[in-house]
Amino acid sequence: MKIDLKANNTNGKVTEMIYGQFIEHILNCIEGGVYDPDSPLADAEGIRTDVLEKAKELNPPILRFPGGTVMCQYHWEDGIGPKSERIKRKNLIWGGELDLSFGTAEFVSFCRRIGAEPMICVNMVSGTPEEAANWVEYCNGTGQSYYAQLRRSHGYEEPFNVKYWCIGNESYAEPDLGVHHDVSLYVRDALEFIKFMKLTDRSIKTILVGCDKPEWNKAVLDALHPFCDYLSLHHYSAENGKGLYGPFEGEKALIQMIEEAADLIDTYPDTIENFNPWYRFPARSGKVKIALDEWNIWNFAPDETYGLLAEYNWRDAVWVASAMNDIVRHPAVAIANMAQLVNVIAPIVTTKDGSYYQTIAYPFLLYRKHMIGDRMEVEVPSVCLDTKEAGQIEALSCSAVRKADGTLCIAVVNRDFSQPYTIGIGTGKGTMTTLTASSPYDQCDAAHCCVQEETAAVSLDEITLAPGSVNLILCAE
């Protein structure tokens, strides 16, 4: 079985920005995860040093904050200035209290320490356009205006230069707080937020709320495409009680959502002509892109934690690798953020004495290291895997890039947990790193890592892919 790698056919760049992460004020993601000043592992800033080191290893180029659904009630000024003066609010969404000891400055500092660009989501529900613009000024202001001076008074002379701003979060979700599930109201209010924020800093990039409903996306882009740099999409796959292959049914929905949004985006001009100068800020430059700014596998449970404290198995890691192939392959996806970084449906889990990676971290680490470069067209022979849970799925998932040094990187996932496959991708020699586990149900914990990693030389004309494996092949062109 031969994989056809079309070395002369490239389709744009795969950039590091698809390997982002996300943190939210939810359970112990931030408080008790990233930020835990009472832990013996915390540094002088209250950041857990073990989490910091693992976050550096994951190396996200962009980090989204502070929500998420909690944005419906988040007021950024609660999280600035002396920590002793910061107020707490009841967390209406996830329970407990919103303790904003880890606020804007702490978030930006954490981003700088792990090498990530900050991405901030604003409160469109109980907040106002002016409040959002003030946040932009606090972060980015350079003059003598009130909020720029306020930031300086808090000890931050230089601006934070936050470039990426999400205008609301999942506004289409009727059960959440707010009225913006009526798309006409979202469009009306989002434009006012954009005006206030862009007039405060003309250079910021805006991410507008999209979803898996094409009619919503069309209404948003029809009205706002001149102001929209990125269309936000969210996706979570789940087992849904369907057994081993259940999450791969959800992956089909992920692919469909991306393709439908990309096709819609193609109907709008890449550049905006005759943009009204009385807006007093520029229209977007370049094509609208997709920001898949929440994605993961989430085996939802109808309990008080909603399955948020997920314990991932090896099958889930195979799904994550497949999803990353989908993201790598599609040129419309310019930003992607796995949700979330720590403890809550997360690659990193903390304990009292330390922390460990869950299974889903290992393919992420592998792709983050290698799958950046020219996106290459790749054709994989169709090998249908008949599953009771997800119907027919392709046994093999693949993506490919050419790195800056000319190295070809081919990621191949064998999603068949019952048998190996032999493939060829050309002649000559290469190296292959394989991730696998003894069982699709194996899990990592604080005492044991179930993921087996092996790197070996391979002949490119005959490569064996182990059952249920994630494989990264490197070779010269």
KOLSEVEX-227093 format. One line per field, with one value per residue (C-alpha): z, x, y. Coordinates in nm, 4 decimals. Layout:
<recs>
zz: (Z,...);
xx: (X,...);
yy: (Y,...);
</recs>
This chain:
<recs>
zz: (0.0000,-0.1177,0.0196,-0.2632,-0.1401,-0.4015,-0.3285,-0.5890,-0.4682,-0.1651,-0.0252,0.1995,0.5282,0.8376,1.1134,1.4815,1.5565,1.5244,1.8394,2.0848,2.4247,2.6449,3.0156,3.1865,3.5356,3.5647,3.8503,3.9055,3.5626,3.6691,4.0469,4.1773,3.8374,3.6717,3.9773,4.3245,4.5617,4.8566,4.6826,4.7819,4.4065,4.3477,4.2651,4.3871,4.1398,4.2609,3.9413,3.9841,3.8502,3.7403,3.5344,3.3959,3.2734,3.1111,2.9472,2.8077,2.6673,2.5005,2.3684,2.2669,2.0503,2.1589,2.4822,2.5137,2.8356,3.0530,2.8945,2.7833,2.9176,3.2306,3.0129,3.0552,3.3995,3.3817,3.4544,3.3876,3.6388,3.9160,3.8214,3.8213,4.0844,4.4320,4.4936,4.8435,4.6899,4.4261,4.4880,4.4503,4.2755,4.2759,3.9724,3.8232,3.5513,3.7114,4.0828,4.3618,4.3423,4.0787,4.2480,4.0060,4.1835,3.8454,3.6299,3.3195,3.4182,3.5620,3.2442,3.0195,3.2389,3.2160,2.8376,2.8166,3.0329,2.8094,2.4823,2.3905,2.2399,2.4670,2.3248,2.5270,2.5081,2.6066,2.7942,2.5556,2.7953,3.1148,2.9859,2.7553,2.4465,2.6547,2.9167,2.6424,2.4901,2.8308,2.8570,2.5214,2.6441,2.9706,2.7771,2.4801,2.5618,2.5180,2.5858,2.8955,2.8852,3.2053,3.1574,3.0174,3.3233,3.5463,3.4060,3.4764,3.8313,3.8751,3.7862,3.4113,3.2237,2.8853,2.7060,2.6938,2.3159,2.3144,1.9477,1.9423,2.0824,2.0774,2.0491,2.2709,2.3280,2.1918,2.1733,1.9790,2.2890,2.4117,2.7584,2.8376,2.9840,2.7402,2.4379,2.1600,2.0526,1.8299,1.5600,1.4639,1.8186,1.8124,1.4861,1.6142,1.9409,1.8055,1.5664,1.8546,2.0474,1.7413,1.6884,2.0456,2.0550,1.7117,1.7798,2.0927,1.9053,1.5274,1.5098,1.7021,1.5321,1.5950,1.6266,1.5790,1.6972,1.4470,1.4943,1.3199,1.1822,0.8354,0.8613,1.1734,1.0096,0.6975,0.8979,1.0894,0.7827,0.5624,0.8140,0.9605,0.7188,0.6640,1.0392,1.0897,1.0880,1.2155,1.2479,1.5723,1.5629,1.8558,1.8480,2.1053,2.0137,2.2650,2.3056,2.3862,2.5157,2.1714,2.2677,2.1307,1.8006,1.9219,1.9134,1.5484,1.4553,1.6028,1.3981,1.0842,1.2204,1.2832,0.9229,0.7907,1.0069,0.8891,0.5230,0.5305,0.7020,0.4573,0.1579,0.2991,0.3625,-0.0016,-0.1078,0.0500,-0.0997,0.0251,0.0436,0.1238,-0.1355,-0.0648,0.3116,0.4667,0.6024,0.8656,1.0649,1.1435,1.1545,0.8748,0.7418,0.7766,0.5534,0.3874,0.3794,0.6723,0.8469,1.0889,1.4555,1.5989,1.9406,2.1420,2.0441,2.2202,2.3081,2.5922,2.7185,2.8777,3.1923,3.3421,3.6853,3.8805,3.6982,3.3484,3.2862,3.3021,3.5099,3.2213,3.2496,2.8969,2.7525,2.4524,2.2194,2.3030,2.2070,1.8711,1.8181,1.9054,1.6485,1.3867,1.4660,1.4349,1.0905,0.9975,1.1225,0.9494,0.6182,0.5980,0.4841,0.6228,0.9831,1.0934,1.4722,1.6914,2.0705,2.2518,2.5510,2.8182,2.9341,3.2941,3.4868,3.2976,2.9839,2.9730,2.8700,3.2088,3.5426,3.8785,4.2074,4.5482,4.4889,4.1168,3.7765,3.4777,3.1138,3.0062,2.6889,2.4692,2.5390,2.3559,1.9976,2.0608,2.1628,1.8552,1.6065,1.7691,1.7187,1.3575,1.1736,1.0710,0.7169,0.3650,0.3628,0.1212,-0.0668,0.0286,-0.0954,0.1195,-0.0180,0.1240,0.3788,0.5354,0.8922,0.9716,1.3269,1.5100,1.6962,1.4218,1.1065,0.8384,0.9109,0.7310,0.9018,0.8205,0.8852,0.7312,0.6856,0.5543,0.5555,0.4175,0.6909,0.6301,0.6011,0.3291,0.5507,0.4637,0.7644,0.7186,1.0083,0.9752,1.2352,1.2291,1.3869,1.3600,1.7059,1.5846,1.3068,1.1584,0.8070,0.5747,0.3651,0.1287,0.0624,-0.1784,-0.1850,0.0351,0.4097,0.6796,1.0490,1.2167,1.5653,1.6818,1.9760,2.0976,2.4095,2.5170,2.5057,2.3703,2.7235,2.8899,3.0915,3.2375,3.6021,3.8424,3.8855,3.5332,3.1710,2.9460,2.6213,2.4462,2.2168,1.9754,1.7039,1.4426,1.0894,0.8230,0.4555,0.2928,0.0563,0.3412,0.6693,0.9249,1.1275,1.4567,1.5578,1.7190,1.6609,1.5912,1.3523,1.2399,0.9435,0.8554,0.5284,0.2751,-0.0290);
xx: (0.0000,0.1649,0.1128,0.1487,0.3405,0.3170,0.6426,0.5805,0.2290,0.2276,-0.0621,0.0567,0.2396,0.1679,0.2732,0.3344,0.0119,-0.1959,-0.0317,-0.1891,-0.3425,-0.6164,-0.6670,-0.9915,-1.1165,-1.2768,-1.2271,-0.8507,-0.7243,-0.5826,-0.6269,-0.4684,-0.3187,-0.1151,-0.1352,-0.1055,0.0866,0.0305,0.2035,0.5635,0.6261,0.5224,0.7725,0.7694,0.4911,0.2709,0.3249,0.3795,0.7271,0.6472,0.3527,0.5660,0.8299,0.5736,0.4036,0.7417,0.7864,0.4447,0.5619,0.2292,0.2848,-0.0504,-0.2492,-0.6180,-0.7624,-0.9745,-1.2653,-1.4626,-1.8132,-1.7001,-1.6535,-2.0244,-1.9491,-1.5773,-1.4855,-1.1193,-1.0718,-1.1392,-0.8046,-0.5600,-0.3678,-0.2658,-0.3904,-0.5053,-0.7529,-0.8978,-1.2545,-1.3999,-1.7261,-1.9407,-1.8579,-2.2046,-2.0914,-1.8606,-1.9291,-1.7089,-1.5611,-1.3815,-1.0535,-0.8725,-0.5380,-0.4255,-0.5443,-0.4345,-0.0755,-0.0174,-0.1540,0.0685,0.3696,0.2957,0.2661,0.6047,0.7642,0.6417,0.6949,0.3271,0.1328,-0.1582,-0.5089,-0.7853,-1.1606,-1.3854,-1.7159,-2.0008,-2.2755,-2.2475,-1.9654,-1.9761,-1.7857,-1.6244,-1.5080,-1.3495,-1.1806,-1.0448,-0.8943,-0.7229,-0.5917,-0.4671,-0.2810,-0.1537,-0.1694,0.1529,0.0424,-0.0718,-0.4319,-0.5936,-0.5679,-0.2154,-0.1150,-0.3049,-0.0998,0.2178,0.1027,0.0742,0.4407,0.4249,0.5881,0.5938,0.2697,0.1667,0.1013,-0.1867,-0.2648,-0.5445,-0.8899,-1.1934,-1.5234,-1.7374,-1.7403,-1.9899,-2.2549,-2.4816,-2.5293,-2.8826,-2.8353,-2.5516,-2.6035,-2.6895,-2.9097,-2.6550,-2.7799,-2.9930,-2.7330,-2.8757,-2.8079,-2.4579,-2.3804,-2.5223,-2.3295,-2.0067,-1.9689,-1.9892,-1.7253,-1.5004,-1.5427,-1.4507,-1.1600,-1.0155,-1.0362,-0.8316,-0.5694,-0.5959,-0.3452,-0.5379,-0.6734,-1.0344,-1.1743,-1.5523,-1.7807,-1.8569,-1.9911,-2.0988,-2.4133,-2.3438,-2.6393,-2.4889,-2.1483,-2.3019,-2.4973,-2.1838,-1.9623,-2.2235,-2.2409,-1.8922,-1.6403,-1.4586,-1.3884,-1.3196,-0.9625,-1.0538,-1.3746,-1.3762,-1.4825,-1.5027,-1.5125,-1.5185,-1.5483,-1.6689,-1.7170,-2.0853,-2.1207,-2.0392,-1.7268,-1.3749,-1.4274,-1.6997,-1.4915,-1.3993,-1.7617,-1.7165,-1.4026,-1.6162,-1.8145,-1.4905,-1.3807,-1.7235,-1.7357,-1.3925,-1.4682,-1.8064,-1.6592,-1.3672,-1.6015,-1.8086,-1.4997,-1.3995,-1.7117,-1.5821,-1.3082,-0.9531,-0.9110,-1.1658,-1.2165,-1.3751,-1.3825,-1.5534,-1.2789,-1.5155,-1.4677,-1.1273,-0.9531,-0.8484,-1.0436,-0.8926,-0.5955,-0.5830,-0.8221,-1.0461,-0.8946,-1.0284,-0.9300,-1.0168,-0.9677,-1.1188,-1.0759,-1.0200,-1.1777,-1.4281,-1.6135,-1.8927,-2.0460,-2.3792,-2.2323,-2.1364,-1.8039,-1.9437,-1.6582,-1.4099,-1.1561,-1.0982,-0.8670,-0.7485,-0.6546,-0.4412,-0.7424,-0.7983,-0.4380,-0.4891,-0.7957,-0.5926,-0.3267,-0.5976,-0.7482,-0.4066,-0.3726,-0.7059,-0.5814,-0.2428,-0.4049,-0.6473,-0.5025,-0.7968,-0.7043,-0.4503,-0.4870,-0.5820,-0.5978,-0.6271,-0.8595,-0.7374,-0.3765,-0.3950,-0.6224,-0.9468,-0.9726,-0.5995,-0.2621,-0.1119,-0.2477,-0.1224,-0.1010,0.0017,0.3587,0.4052,0.2446,0.2364,0.1373,-0.1786,-0.1696,-0.2953,0.0201,0.2521,0.1251,0.0965,0.4634,0.5667,0.3687,0.4696,0.8352,0.8149,0.4918,0.5703,0.6601,0.5182,0.1885,0.2177,-0.0533,-0.0694,-0.2950,-0.3586,-0.5183,-0.8658,-0.8728,-1.2164,-1.2473,-1.5988,-1.6870,-2.0124,-1.9536,-1.8638,-1.9681,-1.7012,-1.3841,-1.0534,-0.7994,-0.5156,-0.4976,-0.2112,-0.0606,0.2740,0.4971,0.8340,1.0397,1.2527,1.5667,1.4035,1.3220,0.9951,0.7764,0.4915,0.2556,0.0570,-0.1913,-0.3070,-0.6516,-0.7094,-0.6408,-0.6561,-0.3971,-0.0823,-0.0535,0.2453,0.2930,0.5505,0.6248,0.9172,1.2692,1.5694,1.5974,1.4389,1.3674,1.0353,0.9178,0.6299,0.4016,0.1835,0.0560,-0.0183,-0.3939,-0.6184,-0.7540,-0.4145,-0.3831,-0.0964,-0.0843,0.1613,0.3502,0.3405,0.3529,0.1738,0.2988,0.5763,0.8020,1.0557,1.2658,1.4297,1.5676,1.3213,1.3236,1.0757,0.9439,0.8204,0.7089,0.5030,0.2525,0.1684,-0.1974,-0.3310,-0.0140,0.0978,0.3940,0.6185,0.8459,1.1373,1.3270,1.5204,1.3293);
yy: (0.0000,0.3218,0.6692,0.9203,1.2222,1.4961,1.6770,1.9467,2.0274,2.2536,2.4515,2.7283,2.7116,2.5085,2.7472,2.6943,2.8851,2.5678,2.4315,2.6740,2.6052,2.7523,2.8222,2.9208,2.9978,2.6555,2.4098,2.3725,2.4738,2.8102,2.8228,2.5029,2.4254,2.6987,2.9235,2.7733,3.0025,2.7681,2.4779,2.4008,2.3793,2.7418,3.0138,3.3734,3.4582,3.1731,2.9723,2.5997,2.5388,2.1828,2.3075,2.5886,2.3433,2.1147,2.4111,2.5156,2.1641,2.1754,2.5133,2.6693,2.9785,3.1239,3.0902,3.1788,3.3277,3.3682,3.1795,3.0080,3.0196,3.2013,3.5115,3.5804,3.7261,3.8116,4.1724,4.2285,4.5102,4.2581,4.1018,4.3935,4.5860,4.4692,4.1171,4.2083,4.4520,4.2201,4.1130,3.7665,3.6867,3.3789,3.1667,3.1361,2.8992,2.6437,2.6859,2.8106,3.1576,3.3581,3.4442,3.6695,3.6648,3.5342,3.8219,4.0063,4.0873,3.7410,3.5841,3.7942,3.7152,3.3431,3.3740,3.5427,3.2753,2.9925,3.1810,3.2246,3.5126,3.6115,3.5732,3.7399,3.6854,3.9763,3.9710,4.0549,3.9448,4.1488,4.3672,4.6671,4.7802,5.0536,4.8007,4.5890,4.8943,4.9893,4.6408,4.6947,5.0299,4.8793,4.6100,4.8063,5.1768,5.3753,5.7323,5.9167,5.7918,5.6702,5.2932,5.3044,5.5046,5.2618,4.9737,5.1678,5.2358,4.8591,4.8194,4.7501,5.0358,4.8623,4.7705,4.4055,4.4256,4.1795,4.1245,3.8650,3.9480,3.7179,3.9039,3.6824,3.3087,3.0545,3.3248,3.0886,2.8662,2.9389,2.7785,3.0195,3.3648,3.6409,3.6996,3.6663,3.3229,3.5445,3.5991,3.9378,4.0583,3.9115,4.0906,4.4190,4.4143,4.2636,4.5558,4.8025,4.6081,4.6049,4.9791,5.0675,4.8232,4.9061,5.2785,5.2106,5.0053,4.9845,4.6972,4.4307,4.1189,4.0189,3.6688,3.6499,3.3720,3.0979,2.7470,2.4278,2.5937,2.7384,2.9767,3.1369,3.1742,3.3263,3.5820,3.6817,3.7097,3.8765,4.1587,4.1652,4.0120,4.3459,4.3520,3.9804,3.8520,3.5050,3.3062,3.1073,2.7427,2.4998,2.1216,1.8444,1.4781,1.2217,0.8517,0.9102,0.5571,0.4178,0.2295,0.2210,0.4026,0.6394,0.9608,0.9080,0.9702,1.3173,1.3687,1.3502,1.6456,1.8367,1.7902,1.8884,2.2018,2.3177,2.2475,2.4215,2.7275,2.7369,2.7140,2.9995,3.2131,3.1660,3.3586,3.6809,3.8999,3.8587,4.2357,4.5034,4.7738,5.1113,5.0637,5.3636,5.5935,5.7269,5.4089,5.5626,5.2262,4.9898,4.6953,4.3522,4.2818,3.9430,3.6536,3.5607,3.2578,2.9990,2.9991,2.6586,2.8116,2.5269,2.1643,1.8343,1.5041,1.5483,1.2455,1.4425,1.2952,1.4074,1.4759,1.7844,1.8184,1.7535,1.5122,1.7988,1.6059,1.3690,1.0709,1.0064,0.6692,0.5780,0.5674,0.9343,1.0134,0.8420,1.0610,1.3723,1.2787,1.2253,1.5652,1.7276,1.5713,1.7303,2.0683,2.0400,1.9461,2.2378,2.5719,2.7707,2.6858,2.9457,2.9202,2.6247,2.6010,2.2699,2.3061,2.3088,2.3169,2.1932,1.9528,2.0217,1.8013,1.8611,1.7189,1.8165,1.6922,1.8137,1.6303,1.7580,1.6451,1.6957,1.6625,1.4312,1.4205,1.2445,1.0347,1.3192,1.5207,1.2828,1.3221,1.6962,1.7122,1.5132,1.7225,2.0507,1.9593,1.8467,1.9340,2.2918,2.3965,2.3830,2.1957,1.9042,1.7245,1.3598,1.0816,0.7772,0.4596,0.4172,0.1372,0.1319,0.0206,-0.0974,-0.0046,-0.0512,0.2730,0.5205,0.3403,0.3316,0.5280,0.5407,0.3173,0.5572,0.9306,1.1254,1.4709,1.5927,1.8999,2.0012,2.1635,2.4713,2.2561,2.0427,1.7445,1.5734,1.4942,1.2488,1.1825,0.8597,0.7360,0.3752,0.3949,0.0222,-0.1176,-0.4769,-0.5026,-0.3479,-0.2061,-0.1934,0.1175,0.2624,0.6277,0.6042,0.4704,0.5167,0.5432,0.7522,0.7496,0.6847,0.7699,0.5528,0.6171,0.3339,0.1598,-0.1958,-0.1357,0.1401,0.1712,0.2269,0.5480,0.7458,0.8446,1.0029,0.6751,0.5335,0.6484,0.4013,0.5567,0.3671,0.5710,0.4244,0.5862,0.3645,0.3683,0.2509,0.1611,0.3958,0.1295,-0.0905,0.0631,-0.1251,0.0729,-0.0944,-0.1296,0.1849,0.3850,0.7407,0.7539,1.0383,0.9628,1.1912,1.1638,1.3662,1.4878);
</recs>
